Amino acid sequence: MNWRPLGSRERLRVKACHDCAKAVRAHRTPQVLLDRVDGRPVPYFEVDADDSLWARTGYGQLRGDLVQRILRGDLRR
């Protein structure tokens, strides 16, 4: 699906679950996926990519090897 962040003219082609796609079609911001930093939830894109598999791969949007990385054990590192 095509997604345009609020306040931006740039459109991005992204994969989306049903709920996120529905939010985007209704011109609402999709629910943010969270990671944990020092035990507290933080939006994954605010975490340093060196510290987060989710940030490094954009939850699988930026790289095609998220599943392989998880199976390899990168999530625990």
C-alpha positions as semicolon CSV with decimal commas, in nm:
position;residue;x (nm);y (nm);z (nm)
1;M;0,000;0,000;0,000
2;N;0,108;0,361;-0,042
3;W;0,154;0,559;0,277
4;R;0,229;0,927;0,322
5;P;0,334;1,045;0,667
6;L;0,116;1,329;0,795
7;G;0,263;1,663;0,697
8;S;0,473;1,515;0,417
9;R;0,435;1,498;0,040
10;E;0,659;1,194;0,010
11;R;0,479;0,863;-0,043
12;L;0,624;0,532;0,064
13;R;0,532;0,184;-0,059
14;V;0,493;-0,034;0,252
15;K;0,348;-0,366;0,356
16;A;0,071;-0,331;0,611
17;C;-0,157;-0,547;0,820
18;H;-0,533;-0,504;0,783
19;D;-0,566;-0,266;1,082
20;C;-0,280;-0,040;0,971
21;A;-0,404;-0,033;0,611
22;K;-0,752;0,062;0,735
23;A;-0,607;0,345;0,948
24;V;-0,406;0,481;0,654
25;R;-0,709;0,471;0,423
26;A;-0,900;0,669;0,689
27;H;-0,614;0,924;0,698
28;R;-0,518;0,822;1,053
29;T;-0,171;0,736;1,176
30;P;-0,128;0,360;1,219
31;Q;-0,054;0,219;1,561
32;V;0,319;0,247;1,636
33;L;0,520;-0,073;1,680
34;L;0,725;-0,063;1,999
35;D;1,066;-0,184;2,109
36;R;1,206;-0,170;2,464
37;V;1,486;0,054;2,592
38;D;1,589;0,031;2,958
39;G;1,272;-0,168;3,023
40;R;1,031;0,090;2,880
41;P;0,840;0,085;2,550
42;V;0,974;0,317;2,279
43;P;0,869;0,353;1,912
44;Y;1,107;0,121;1,724
45;F;1,220;0,397;1,486
46;E;1,350;0,606;1,777
47;V;1,591;0,331;1,887
48;D;1,949;0,333;1,755
49;A;1,977;0,078;1,474
50;D;2,290;-0,065;1,638
51;D;2,078;-0,156;1,942
52;S;1,763;-0,288;1,776
53;L;1,694;-0,552;1,515
54;W;1,357;-0,384;1,460
55;A;1,510;-0,043;1,391
56;R;1,786;-0,197;1,177
57;T;1,533;-0,368;0,949
58;G;1,238;-0,126;0,978
59;Y;1,033;-0,420;1,109
60;G;1,119;-0,599;0,786
61;Q;1,030;-0,309;0,554
62;L;1,388;-0,200;0,486
63;R;1,547;-0,543;0,449
64;G;1,420;-0,876;0,327
65;D;1,603;-1,085;0,585
66;L;1,417;-1,013;0,910
67;V;1,294;-1,371;0,955
68;Q;1,640;-1,514;0,885
69;R;1,793;-1,273;1,138
70;I;1,541;-1,373;1,407
71;L;1,595;-1,744;1,340
72;R;1,973;-1,688;1,355
73;G;1,932;-1,539;1,704
74;D;1,998;-1,171;1,626
75;L;1,694;-1,068;1,832
76;R;1,863;-1,183;2,152
77;R;2,190;-0,998;2,084
